[in-house]
Amino acid sequence: MYNDSKPTCGGFMAWLQPMYVLIFTGTCYGIFMVFELLPRVESIHSFLGPGLWGYTLYEKEALIVMVGFHLFLVLFLYSFRMASMSSPGRIPMKTTDDLAKWRDGHFNIDLQTEDTIKKIMATIGMKIGDSVKDIVRAMVVVERKKKYGSHRFCGFCTLYKPDRTHHCRICGKCTLRMDHHCPWLANCVGYANYKYFFLTIFYAFCLSSLMVVQMAPTILHIMSNIQSNHLFPVIIVYCLALLLTPLLLGFLVFHFYLAMNAMSTIEYREKKNSEDPYVQRRFEVAHLKFDRGYLNNLRDAFGPLYLLPIPYFNGINGTYLPIEPVAMSKKHKSLP
């Protein structure tokens, strides 16, 4: 369902920003290697001398840093490639059941259940009991359009939308659990590539943090020796790494918070924090279907937690269909 490895958005202009990311990464890599790591290796020191660079010789430490840096770099590049080149998840149209749901809108929800959900969504302040939660979690689709709306339908794709699915005007397609469109990836970030996007940020943070720590002695050396003009590129890269590190950390923490609370960026900005109380109410009700507790929410976003640092994801339920549907009509007697 999510094995489409082809680029999903845009032509040449759309790929300028991803190309910039790769060029920037290559430039930082070259400067860090030439001016930081290689001079620490004994063979380089033997003819340049440690005094030129402001270092004493700790070859074992340098080798450990070099191995760790290249490991982070490989994981970053692979995660970046997967986030930008793989499908973020599209509305499935492979089986007759898929066609019946997303093309024809046959969700098999009885009218009583439909009316009940609409009433709950339209009544701000109504207490939501456990019986309502059971009904919501057993429904094929919960999200609705407008205050008393019907099922969400995409006029561009001419398909009914699964829960948490949104249409991307840049890509021209609907994306399952769409988080946002990322110009730095030239791709949407959705259910199928969200983990790769998250790991891209994580390993970029690891790289920038490592560079900030390892380049600090060189910066101190430059400050104490104004004649170290040959180290000027180090100042540029260090300032950029120093700027990027807290930004990446903040972005990382924000997305971990979203994943832990079963929210996307769109849901956080446009629904949970909407100024329209009815939009907030619809999100509150629909969110009952997705929010299964912190650990289960993280598993939904990233897969098995023991594989969290590994850029691999094999999601199977991007449409958020109920795994164990219950008979709707049996639940109405206990509704508030």
C-alpha positions in Angstrom: 0.0 0.0 0.0 2.9 2.4 0.7 5.7 1.0 -1.4 5.6 3.7 -4.1 9.1 5.0 -4.2 8.7 7.5 -7.0 8.8 11.3 -6.4 5.3 12.6 -5.8 5.4 16.3 -6.3 6.6 19.0 -8.8 9.0 19.4 -11.6 12.5 20.8 -11.6 11.7 24.0 -9.7 10.2 22.0 -6.9 13.5 20.2 -6.4 15.6 23.3 -6.0 15.2 23.3 -2.2 16.1 19.6 -1.8 19.1 20.2 -4.0 20.1 23.1 -1.7 19.9 20.8 1.3 22.2 18.3 -0.3 24.7 21.0 -1.5 24.6 22.6 2.0 25.2 19.2 3.6 28.1 18.4 1.2 29.7 21.8 1.9 29.5 21.3 5.7 30.8 17.8 5.4 33.8 18.9 3.3 34.8 21.7 5.6 34.3 19.6 8.7 36.4 16.8 7.3 39.2 19.0 5.9 39.5 21.5 8.8 38.4 19.3 11.7 38.6 15.5 11.5 41.5 14.9 9.1 43.9 17.2 10.9 43.5 15.1 14.0 44.6 11.9 12.3 48.3 11.2 12.9 49.2 11.2 9.2 47.9 14.7 8.7 49.5 16.0 11.8 52.8 14.6 10.8 53.3 17.2 8.2 51.0 20.0 9.2 51.5 19.9 12.9 48.9 20.2 15.7 49.9 23.8 16.5 48.5 25.0 13.2 45.0 23.8 14.1 45.0 24.3 17.8 44.8 20.7 18.7 46.9 18.1 20.5 46.8 14.6 19.1 44.0 12.3 20.3 43.8 9.9 17.4 41.5 7.3 19.0 39.0 10.0 19.9 39.2 11.4 16.4 38.5 8.0 14.9 35.5 7.5 17.1 34.1 10.9 16.2 34.8 10.2 12.5 32.9 6.9 12.6 30.0 8.4 14.6 29.8 11.4 12.2 29.7 9.2 9.1 27.1 6.9 10.7 24.8 9.9 11.4 25.5 11.2 7.9 24.5 8.0 6.2 21.3 7.7 8.3 20.5 11.3 7.6 20.9 11.0 3.8 18.9 7.7 3.7 16.1 9.2 5.8 16.1 12.3 3.7 16.0 10.3 0.5 13.0 8.2 1.8 11.1 11.2 3.1 11.4 13.0 -0.3 11.3 10.2 -2.8 8.7 7.8 -1.2 4.9 8.2 -1.3 3.4 9.9 1.8 0.4 7.6 1.5 -2.5 7.9 -0.9 -6.1 6.9 -0.7 -6.1 3.1 -1.6 -8.0 2.1 -4.7 -6.8 -1.5 -5.1 -9.7 -3.6 -4.0 -13.4 -3.6 -4.6 -13.9 -2.7 -0.9 -11.6 0.3 -1.4 -13.6 1.4 -4.4 -16.9 1.0 -2.6 -15.7 3.2 0.3 -13.5 5.9 -1.2 -15.0 6.2 -4.7 -18.7 5.4 -4.0 -19.0 6.5 -0.4 -20.5 3.3 0.9 -19.5 3.3 4.6 -22.4 1.2 5.9 -23.2 3.6 8.8 -26.8 3.4 9.8 -28.9 6.6 9.9 -29.3 6.5 13.7 -25.5 6.4 14.2 -25.0 9.2 11.7 -27.6 11.4 13.3 -26.1 10.8 16.8 -22.6 11.7 15.7 -23.8 14.9 14.0 -25.7 15.9 17.1 -22.7 15.3 19.3 -20.4 17.2 17.0 -22.9 20.1 16.8 -23.5 20.3 20.6 -20.7 22.1 22.3 -20.2 21.2 25.9 -22.0 17.8 25.7 -20.3 15.3 27.8 -18.7 12.4 25.9 -19.2 9.1 27.6 -17.5 5.7 27.1 -20.4 4.5 24.9 -19.8 7.4 22.5 -16.1 6.6 22.4 -16.9 3.0 21.4 -19.1 4.2 18.6 -16.6 6.7 17.3 -13.8 4.1 17.3 -15.9 1.6 15.4 -16.9 4.0 12.6 -15.3 3.8 9.2 -15.1 7.6 9.0 -15.8 10.1 11.8 -14.7 13.5 10.5 -17.4 15.6 8.8 -17.6 18.8 6.8 -18.9 22.0 8.4 -21.3 22.2 11.4 -23.9 19.7 10.3 -21.9 18.4 7.4 -21.8 15.1 5.5 -18.8 12.9 4.7 -15.7 14.8 3.4 -15.4 14.6 -0.4 -12.4 15.8 -2.4 -13.7 17.5 -5.5 -10.2 17.5 -7.1 -9.6 13.7 -6.7 -13.3 12.9 -6.8 -12.9 10.6 -3.9 -14.2 10.4 -0.3 -11.6 11.2 2.2 -10.5 8.7 5.0 -10.2 10.3 8.4 -7.2 12.6 8.8 -6.7 12.8 5.0 -6.3 16.2 3.3 -5.8 17.4 -0.3 -2.4 19.0 -1.1 -2.8 21.7 -3.7 0.9 21.6 -4.5 1.0 17.9 -5.1 -2.5 17.8 -6.5 -3.3 14.6 -4.5 -4.9 13.6 -1.2 -2.5 12.5 1.4 -3.3 10.1 4.2 -2.8 11.7 7.7 -1.3 14.7 6.0 1.0 16.7 8.3 2.1 19.4 5.9 3.8 19.9 2.5 7.5 20.3 3.0 9.3 22.3 0.3 12.7 21.1 1.5 11.6 17.6 0.6 9.5 18.5 -2.5 7.0 16.2 -1.0 4.0 16.0 1.3 4.7 14.6 4.8 2.0 12.0 5.6 1.3 8.7 7.2 3.7 6.6 5.1 6.8 8.9 5.3 6.3 10.8 8.6 8.9 8.6 10.3 11.5 9.3 7.6 10.8 13.0 8.0 11.1 12.8 11.8 14.4 10.9 11.5 15.7 13.4 8.9 15.3 16.1 11.6 16.7 13.9 14.3 19.9 12.9 12.4 20.3 16.5 11.2 20.2 17.5 14.9 22.8 14.8 15.8 25.1 16.0 13.0 24.8 19.7 13.9 25.3 19.0 17.6 28.4 16.9 17.0 29.8 19.7 14.8 29.2 22.4 17.4 30.9 20.4 20.1 33.8 19.2 18.0 34.5 22.5 16.4 34.5 24.5 19.6 38.2 24.1 20.2 39.0 25.4 16.8 36.8 28.4 17.3 38.6 29.2 20.6 41.9 28.8 18.8 40.8 31.2 16.1 39.7 33.8 18.7 43.1 33.6 20.4 45.0 33.8 17.1 43.7 36.4 14.6 46.2 35.2 12.0 44.4 31.9 11.5 42.8 33.1 8.3 43.0 29.6 6.8 40.3 28.5 9.3 37.8 31.2 8.2 35.5 28.5 6.6 35.2 26.9 10.0 33.7 30.1 11.4 31.0 30.1 8.8 30.1 26.5 9.2 30.2 26.7 13.0 27.9 29.7 13.1 25.4 27.9 10.8 25.6 24.8 13.0 25.1 26.9 16.1 22.0 28.5 14.6 20.5 25.2 13.3 21.0 23.1 16.4 18.4 24.8 18.7 16.0 25.2 15.7 16.2 21.5 14.9 15.8 20.6 18.6 12.7 22.7 18.9 11.2 21.2 15.7 12.1 17.7 16.9 10.4 18.2 20.3 7.3 19.7 18.6 6.8 16.7 16.3 7.5 14.2 19.1 4.8 16.0 21.1 2.4 15.8 18.1 3.1 12.1 17.5 2.7 11.3 21.2 -0.7 13.1 21.3 -2.0 11.6 17.9 -2.0 15.0 16.1 -0.7 16.3 12.9 0.5 19.8 12.3 -2.7 20.6 10.4 -4.8 19.2 13.2 -2.9 21.1 15.8 -3.0 24.5 14.0 -6.3 24.4 12.1 -8.5 22.3 14.3 -7.4 22.0 18.0 -6.5 25.7 18.1 -9.1 26.9 15.7 -11.0 30.1 16.7 -14.3 28.3 15.6 -15.7 26.4 18.5 -17.5 24.0 16.2 -14.2 23.1 14.4 -12.7 22.4 17.8 -15.7 20.3 18.8 -15.5 18.2 15.6 -11.8 17.6 16.2 -12.5 16.7 19.9 -15.0 14.0 18.8 -12.9 12.7 15.9 -9.7 12.6 18.0 -11.3 9.9 20.2 -10.8 7.5 17.3 -7.1 8.2 17.0 -5.9 8.8 20.5 -5.0 5.5 22.0 -2.5 6.6 24.7 1.0 7.9 24.4 2.8 4.6 23.6 0.2 3.4 21.1 0.2 6.8 19.4 4.0 6.7 19.0 3.7 3.2 17.5 1.1 4.4 15.1 3.4 7.2 13.9 6.8 5.3 14.0 6.1 1.6 14.1 7.7 -0.6 16.8 9.4 1.6 19.3 12.6 -0.6 19.4 13.0 0.3 15.7 12.5 4.0 16.3 16.1 5.1 15.3 16.0 2.9 12.2 14.6 4.5 9.0 12.1 1.8 8.3 8.3 2.0 8.4 5.7 -0.5 7.3 2.3 1.1 8.2 -0.8 -0.8 7.4 -3.7 1.4 8.5 -3.3 4.9 7.1 -7.0 5.1 6.4 -7.7 4.5 10.1 -10.4 2.0 9.5 -11.6 0.3 12.7 -9.7 -2.9 13.3 -12.5 -4.5 15.3 -15.8 -2.8 14.3 -18.8 -3.3 16.5 -22.5 -3.3 15.7 -23.6 0.3 15.7 -27.2 -0.3 16.5 -26.4 -2.1 19.8 -24.7 0.9 21.2 -27.4 3.5 21.0 -29.3 2.5 24.2 -26.4 3.6 26.4 -25.8 6.9 24.7 -26.0 10.0 26.9 
